[in-house]
């Protein structure tokens, strides 16, 4: 079902074609393009774009589940890295981490507007935090069109990662409760 091939640019295309009736009503062909760009010796980017075509009307929400340790593999956990979000609101979650449909202001442990370390508020009694036992929440990003959503900074390495998108939200997940959590690995 999956295939890869080199794209025209410096990157790679990943393609998926679903058999008729699997996952959706009709047949779907989806391509994700990953492009690495070096702007100069200091700045690099990873751009991911998606294109999908179906032979029938369907709803499709394509995403990726990328985890970053901008200090580098084997250089400790991510808990001292500073996250800043362009968000004043988040979606409330209920049982099973399913959004309730209610939009709530970011407050306390969920407020990343001025930046704070990923590990700053892991020990708290907020009921929205207790449901997953970690950060696993969708933030509504201010503005429209291509814009900065988030910034992650590591003082130890000096590396900054900017996240830009046209999408309305960003899921923040920190898996410190998993048995082999990247947040815990050194």
N, C-alpha and C positions, 0 to 999 in steps of 0.2 A: 504494500500500500504506500510506503514512503519511498522517495527517491531523492537523490541529491545530484546536482550538476553545477559546474562552475558558471557563474554569471558573467555578463559582459564586463562588469566592473570588478574591482578587487573585492571579491566576496563569494558568497555561496547562496544558491537557491535551494530551498527544500520544498518538495512538492508532495501533495497527498490527493489521491483520487479515491472517493468512497464508492463502493459498489452500490447499485440501485437499492434504495430503501434502507441503507445502513446509516444510522444517526439522523437522517433527514428524510423528507418525502421523496426526493429525486436523487440525482447524482450530483456530487459536488467535486469541483477541482479547486484546490486551494494551494497557493504558493506563498511562501515566506522568503523574503530576501534579506540576508544579513550582509551588510557592507561595512568593512573596516576602512576608515579614512585617517590618514596622517596629515594633519594640517601643517605641522612643523615638528621639530624635535621634541617639543614640550606637549603639544595637544594631539590627542587621538580621539576618534569617536567610533561607536558601534551603532549603526542605524538598522532598524528592523522594520520592514514594511510588508504588508499583507495584501494579497489580491485573491478573491474567490469568485467563482462563477458556478451557479446551479441551474439545472434545466427546469426547476420548479420554484415557486415562491417558497422561501424559507427564512428563518431567523438564524443568524450566525453571529457569534461573539468570539472572535479569535484573540488569544492572549499568549503570553509566554510566562514561564515561571523561572526567572533568572535570579540567582543569588550572587551577591558580590561581597568579597572581602577586599576592600581597596588597599589594605595593608599588604596583601599578597598571601598566597597559600603557604601555610606553615609558619606564619608570623604572628600568631595569636588570634584571639577572638575579635569580634566586631563591636563589642559592647562599649568601647571608648570612642567609636566613630560618631561624629556629630551629624544628625539629620535635621534638615530644615525643609518644611513643606509650605507650599503656597495654598493653604487651606484654612478656612474659618469654620467649616462644617464637615461632619462625617455621617455615614449612614449607621443607624442603630442596628445591632444584631440581636437575634433571639436564639432559641434552642437550635442546635445543630449549625450555628453560625450563619443562619439564614437571615438576610436583611428584613427588618420589619416594615420598611417603607417610610419610616420616620427619619427625618433629617434633624440632627442635633448639633449644637455648637461644640467646637472643640474646647475642652476645658481640662485643666490639670494634666493628668497623665497622657491625654490625647492631643495636647497643644504643642505642636512642633514649629509654630510660626517664627519663633526667635532662635530656633536651633537648640538641641540638647543631645546628649549622648544616648545611644540606643539602650544602654543599661541603666539610665538615670532613674526610671520609675518602675522597674520590674517588680519590686516588692510594694504592692499597693492593694487596697481593698475595694477598688472601683468595680461595681457589678458587671459593667461592660467588658472589663479586662478579665474578670473571673470566668466568663463563659468559655473563651478559648484557653485561658491561663497564660496568654502571651499577647503580643500585638498580632492581630489578624483582622484588620479593619480597613474599610474603604473610605478614603478621604475625597471630598468633593473639591476639585481644584478651581481656584478663581480664574475668571477670564474665559476667552474662547480662542480658537485657532491654535497654531503652533505657539507654545509658550513653555516657560520653565515651570515644572511641577515640583521638583525636589532638588536638593543638593545634599550630597553626602561628603563629609570631609574627615580625613584622618591626619591628625597632627604628627603622628609618628612617622608616616611615610611622606607627608606633604601632598598626597594625592587628593584631588577633588573630583567627584563625579556629579555632573549635572544631568538631570533627567528632563527631557523635553517631549511633549506629545500634543496632539490635537484632541485627545480624549478627555472626557469630563471628570474622570476619577482615577485614583491610584490606590492600589491595595498595598498596605504596609504589613509585612509578616516578619516576625523574628522567631526563629524556631528553637529557642533555648530550652524548651521542655522535651525535645526529641532525644532519644538515647545517644545518637551520634550527631547532635546538632552542630552545624557549622559555627554557630555562635559560641560553642564551648570548645571546639577543636583548637589546638595550638599549632 
